[in-house]
Amino acid sequence: MTDDYDTHALLIENVALKHKLPDELADALKGDTREELDAHAAVLAKFAPQSDEDAYEDDPPLEGGGMRQPTWDPLAEARAARARRRW
């Protein structure tokens, strides 16, 4: 039983890699034969990003060694807090 499961899991992994499916979609593959898995993977591949860059196209570019530049300025907040202080 375990060998059948391992063989099927390996088959799913191979089909997912062939169709460049992300792990989330690879887990959704259904079928008992390679042909069934290939057909289902072809359908799922239409919903998968075609490259890693496509997956993050809405994200702003990274700057400063891979860190996003903060939109919140702590110095400006401190100045504004001091200005609001009542003595």
C-alpha positions, 0 to 999 in steps of 0.5 A, spaced: 500 500 500 505 504 501 509 503 495 503 505 491 502 511 495 509 513 494 509 511 486 503 515 485 505 521 489 512 521 485 507 521 479 504 527 481 510 530 483 513 529 476 507 531 472 506 538 476 514 539 475 512 538 467 507 543 467 510 548 472 505 548 477 506 551 484 505 546 490 498 549 491 496 546 485 500 540 485 496 538 491 489 539 487 491 534 481 486 528 480 487 522 476 490 515 477 494 514 470 499 519 467 494 521 462 489 523 467 494 527 471 497 530 465 490 532 462 488 535 469 495 539 470 494 542 463 487 545 465 490 547 472 496 550 468 492 555 465 491 558 472 498 558 474 503 564 473 507 562 467 514 565 471 516 567 478 516 574 476 508 573 474 507 571 481 509 578 484 508 583 478 503 587 483 508 588 488 513 594 488 520 593 487 525 591 492 530 596 494 536 597 499 538 590 499 532 586 498 528 590 504 522 594 502 522 602 503 518 603 509 512 608 507 511 610 515 516 615 517 518 614 525 522 621 525 516 624 522 511 621 527 516 623 533 516 630 531 508 630 530 507 627 537 512 632 540 508 638 536 502 635 539 505 635 546 501 640 551 506 643 557 
